[in-house]
Amino acid sequence: MKYRRLGVDGPEVSAIGLGCMGMSIAYGTPDEEESQRTLDRALETGITLLDTADAYGQGANEELVGRWLRRHAHERDRMVVATKFGLRHDAATGRVDAVDTSADYVPLACRASLRRLGTTHIDLYYVHRRDPGTPVEETVGAMSRLVEAGLVRHIGLSEVSPATLRTAHAVHPISAVQVEYSLFTRGVVEGELLATCRELGVAVVAYCPLGRGMLTGALSSRDELAPQDNRRRWPRFADENLPHNLALVRAVRDVAERIGCSPAQAALAWLLAEGDDIVPIPGTKRRRYLEENAAAVALSLTEADRELLRQAVPEEAVAGDRYPEQALKRLGH
Ligand SMILES: NC(=O)c1ccc[n+]([C@@H]2O[C@H](COP(=O)([O-])OP(=O)(O)OC[C@H]3O[C@@H](n4cnc5c(N)ncnc54)[C@H](OP(=O)(O)O)[C@@H]3O)[C@@H](O)[C@H]2O)c1
């Protein structure tokens, strides 16, 4: 494993982290036993960054990570546990129905996450989505008091605008911005957001680096998705868009074959090569995928490989938005 620092004063983390969301929600049937083994394998592989959020399964994913942390209490200091707050659920439907980043809510959310994770501190605490009605100074001010109290070590933001990042960073150093970034979703990061991160010394944690599994080439039809799989509602997996997007993935596969790796590894190695300040967090609940993904750190792509991968997926060629309409409205504030 290789390691990278998140931001100027942030934690050192494995160059590839582990996204834990899919262990509880989103991608098919959860499998607690295999998920726990996948977390074990992450530790053995040298992966130190675990990514979860209070919103994933309304706390269920933090509880799953918490069960693992309790089994590995002696390894706690090696791990960088990242979680997020801000998305609230309607109790009856289980759907996200509000964004709350008020100063009153911040300590309540943090204490609830600490309880579920069974830990005394959160290494990296992110604002999951920003409520545009709450000044970010108020939110980050409340988070900085959690740092002073020793409950949180570092602060991050997810899916924010460059202006929000700048304002937040003036209140308290921001270690990382978490944002969707992959061969399939480049425009959000590349440009002003990445330039602002670099100017301020803030790392980019790239979520959905495999395009929610699309870029791995493992999926060939929507029929393969379980009925409860969220991707059935995701525009890029819709019947009218999927065949087109899968043709782009075949082009990625061709370049990966030339390089001598899998499409997932090519997608991750491409992100890693974009800068030492970028840390992808591919999600999986299976040891076999985790091992495949972790091995991407050993690949060094040539300039020509990187350009071929970009050309394989011209960004404007991807069909469908990256989120359903309602969720899109919560991005970039
Ligand atoms: N900040 C935010 O708003 C936000 C939003 C979404 C996600 N996230 C975080 O980012 C993490 C990563 O994103 P993600 O999990 O949504 O998407 P992703 O990493 O792009 O893709 C995950 C999907 O790819 C599959 N997969 C992983 N490695 C594979 C391989 N080598 N071969 C074949 N299939 C493979 C997984 O399958 P299995 O499930 O079967 O293992 C899962 O279905 C999440 O876990 C979460 O922690 C953050």
The ligand as an SDF file (V2000), in Angstrom:
LIG
                    3D

 48 52  0  0  0  0  0  0  0  0999 V2000
  -20.1570   11.9360   -0.2590 N   0  0  0  0  0  0  0  0  0  0  0  0
  -21.1520   11.3970   -0.9130 C   0  0  0  0  0  0  0  0  0  0  0  0
  -22.1650   12.0450   -1.1830 O   0  0  0  0  0  0  0  0  0  0  0  0
  -21.0660    9.9640   -1.3530 C   0  0  0  0  0  0  0  0  0  0  0  0
  -21.9820    9.4520   -2.2810 C   0  0  0  0  0  0  0  0  0  0  0  0
  -21.8750    8.1150   -2.6690 C   0  0  0  0  0  0  0  0  0  0  0  0
  -20.8610    7.3280   -2.1290 C   0  0  0  0  0  0  0  0  0  0  0  0
  -20.0030    7.8460   -1.2100 N   0  0  0  0  0  0  0  0  0  0  0  0
  -18.9160    7.0180   -0.6060 C   0  0  0  0  0  0  0  0  0  0  0  0
  -18.0630    6.5880   -1.6470 O   0  0  0  0  0  0  0  0  0  0  0  0
  -17.9010    5.1730   -1.5840 C   0  0  0  0  0  0  0  0  0  0  0  0
  -17.6630    4.6200   -2.9770 C   0  0  0  0  0  0  0  0  0  0  0  0
  -18.7410    4.8910   -3.8490 O   0  0  0  0  0  0  0  0  0  0  0  0
  -19.8030    3.7810   -4.2910 P   0  0  0  0  0  0  0  0  0  0  0  0
  -19.6020    2.5760   -3.4490 O   0  0  0  0  0  0  0  0  0  0  0  0
  -21.1300    4.4090   -4.2970 O   0  0  0  0  0  0  0  0  0  0  0  0
  -19.4330    3.5290   -5.8170 O   0  0  0  0  0  0  0  0  0  0  0  0
  -18.1830    2.8490   -6.5530 P   0  0  0  0  0  0  0  0  0  0  0  0
  -17.0530    2.7020   -5.6260 O   0  0  0  0  0  0  0  0  0  0  0  0
  -17.9830    3.6230   -7.7980 O   0  0  0  0  0  0  0  0  0  0  0  0
  -18.7920    1.4290   -6.9800 O   0  0  0  0  0  0  0  0  0  0  0  0
  -19.2510    0.4880   -6.0470 C   0  0  0  0  0  0  0  0  0  0  0  0
  -19.8540   -0.6790   -6.8120 C   0  0  0  0  0  0  0  0  0  0  0  0
  -18.8260   -1.2960   -7.5940 O   0  0  0  0  0  0  0  0  0  0  0  0
  -18.7340   -2.6750   -7.3000 C   0  0  0  0  0  0  0  0  0  0  0  0
  -17.3040   -3.0240   -7.3510 N   0  0  0  0  0  0  0  0  0  0  0  0
  -16.3080   -2.5440   -6.5800 C   0  0  0  0  0  0  0  0  0  0  0  0
  -15.1200   -3.0260   -6.9640 N   0  0  0  0  0  0  0  0  0  0  0  0
  -15.3730   -3.8590   -8.0130 C   0  0  0  0  0  0  0  0  0  0  0  0
  -14.5350   -4.6610   -8.8350 C   0  0  0  0  0  0  0  0  0  0  0  0
  -13.2170   -4.6750   -8.6870 N   0  0  0  0  0  0  0  0  0  0  0  0
  -15.1440   -5.3960   -9.8250 N   0  0  0  0  0  0  0  0  0  0  0  0
  -16.4860   -5.3680   -9.9910 C   0  0  0  0  0  0  0  0  0  0  0  0
  -17.3200   -4.6060   -9.2450 N   0  0  0  0  0  0  0  0  0  0  0  0
  -16.7630   -3.8760   -8.2600 C   0  0  0  0  0  0  0  0  0  0  0  0
  -19.3390   -2.8410   -5.9300 C   0  0  0  0  0  0  0  0  0  0  0  0
  -19.8660   -4.1460   -5.8350 O   0  0  0  0  0  0  0  0  0  0  0  0
  -20.2280   -4.8720   -4.4450 P   0  0  0  0  0  0  0  0  0  0  0  0
  -21.1740   -3.9360   -3.7350 O   0  0  0  0  0  0  0  0  0  0  0  0
  -20.8940   -6.1170   -4.8960 O   0  0  0  0  0  0  0  0  0  0  0  0
  -18.9980   -5.1060   -3.7070 O   0  0  0  0  0  0  0  0  0  0  0  0
  -20.4350   -1.7670   -5.9380 C   0  0  0  0  0  0  0  0  0  0  0  0
  -21.5800   -2.2600   -6.5810 O   0  0  0  0  0  0  0  0  0  0  0  0
  -19.2040    4.6880   -0.9160 C   0  0  0  0  0  0  0  0  0  0  0  0
  -19.0500    3.3930   -0.3810 O   0  0  0  0  0  0  0  0  0  0  0  0
  -19.4290    5.7720    0.1060 C   0  0  0  0  0  0  0  0  0  0  0  0
  -18.6620    5.5090    1.2730 O   0  0  0  0  0  0  0  0  0  0  0  0
  -20.0770    9.1540   -0.8350 C   0  0  0  0  0  0  0  0  0  0  0  0
  1  2  1  0
  2  3  2  0
  2  4  1  0
  4  5  1  0
  4 48  2  0
  5  6  2  0
  6  7  1  0
  7  8  2  0
  8  9  1  0
  8 48  1  0
  9 10  1  0
  9 46  1  0
 10 11  1  0
 11 12  1  0
 11 44  1  0
 12 13  1  0
 13 14  1  0
 14 15  2  0
 14 16  1  0
 14 17  1  0
 17 18  1  0
 18 19  2  0
 18 20  1  0
 18 21  1  0
 21 22  1  0
 22 23  1  0
 23 24  1  0
 23 42  1  0
 24 25  1  0
 25 26  1  0
 25 36  1  0
 26 27  1  0
 26 35  1  0
 27 28  2  0
 28 29  1  0
 29 30  1  0
 29 35  2  0
 30 31  1  0
 30 32  2  0
 32 33  1  0
 33 34  2  0
 34 35  1  0
 36 37  1  0
 36 42  1  0
 37 38  1  0
 38 39  2  0
 38 40  1  0
 38 41  1  0
 42 43  1  0
 44 45  1  0
 44 46  1  0
 46 47  1  0
M  CHG  2   8   1  16  -1
M  END
$$$$
